Amino acid sequence: MNYKMELIYKYLSGPEFRQRVEAIIENVRDMQKDLNDEMRRIQKMWEKRQTQLMIMQSSTIAIHGKLHAIIGNALSEIPMLNMPEDGKAEIGNEK
C-alpha cells in the first residue's frame, strides 16, 4: 500500500500532473472566452433584429396613418396595427 501511495505522491507532485491540470484549465479558459464571444455576437444580432423590427413596425403604421389621412374612413381599419397602451407598435399581437 505504501508503494502505491508513494507513486501517487510522486505523480501529484511531478510535472506531468501539473501539465495535465494546466491543460485542463487552459481549455476551460478558452471555452469560456469562446462562449462569452458567442454570447456577445448573438446579443448584437438580437439587438439588430429588434431595431429592424421596430423600424418596419413604425414604417408600416406610418404608411397606414398617412393613407388614412388621405383616404379617410374608406381605408379599412387593420386591428393588428393598433398601438398598445405602452405606445410601442407591435404588429401582429392582437389581444
Secondary structure, 3 states (H helix, E strand, C coil): CHHHHHHHHHHHHCHHHHHHHHHHHHHHHHHHHHHHHHHHHHHHHHHHHHHHHHHHHHHHHHHHHHHHHHHHHHCCCCHHHCCCCCCCCCCCCCC
